């Protein structure tokens, strides 16, 4: 089985630490290691480097290769530098895989997540590979629900059909879009057997391309043109010209239709999407703790994250509660922990004032 490590995003929610030219997946935010390096090295514990493909932008290849030199250059899938969300990007990676490794199943691995314990994660991968080869069905992952989470999509489950070690396998019944209403979400998880959708998608390239053809034919047409270029010249300029014309959108535009006949692996490990400063705090800090990185003094403070890159500059706070403070060479961010989603508004303001150098 091949692994497609998605590492082309810009990680805008972790600004100002994450920048357009050096996004969050390559920043060393896990005790001196990047999320990208952590995820690739976890796979390398069990799988050869040639089975791992990196889907990222051309401008990120240098830093990616510095962090994981084991992955051969020919295993890099270069995404055009045009934000299109994961639908076109995953489609491009699948086309590349179908050309270079025909008939091989794949799993898509997000590079901005943490999975603990790692041995359980590797067992889940092994289970997914067994199932996809035996059943030829679309495989995905789900997280046990403990509270009504408005920020995620859900999967309705059917009967449990297998248990491999501590990995439970269910038939899927339906993909359910995330709700914006707390009461509706609460009713959903109380009335149905559901899990939170976590991706971990695993299948065969040709079968997923057939799904693109059926459910998003305009993407499919463009991807077939790209496939021809990859097969003949592998011209990045040629691929970019077609890719730029593709409509932006999530992979779920296609995959949501596949859950009527899919298998779901309930995750047997702790899965943390490090997507915001708040989620990073929840991962690294104990309850009510002030998490500090850098030259920081915090008195009479709680439930906050303070991060500084400058060892020669002291950050001193008193009475801080539920806040995020991030100090870089050129930017200081101060925001309530529960308002970190508003970082996008700050970025929009910077663009409107033509202050792109801070992005």
Buried (B, 14 or more C-beta within 10 A) or exposed (E): BBBBBBBBBBBBBBBBBBBBEBBBBBBEBBEEEBBBBBBBBBBBEBBEBEBBBBBBBBEBBEBBBEBBEEBEEEBBBBBBBBBBBBBBBBBBBBBBBBBBBEEEBBBBBBBBBBBEEBEBBBBBBBBBBBBBEEBEBBBBBBBEBEEBBEEBBBBBBBEEEBEBEEBBBBBBBBBBEEBEEEEEBEEBBEEBBBBBBBBBBBBBBEBBBEBBBEBBEEBBBBBBBBBBBBEEEEEBEBBBBBBEEBEEBEBBBBBBBBBEEBBBBBBBBEBBBBBBBBBBBBBBBEEEBBBBBBBBEBEEBBBBBBBBBEEEEEBEBEEBEBBBBBBBEEBEBEBEBEEBBEBEEBBEEBEEEEEEEBB
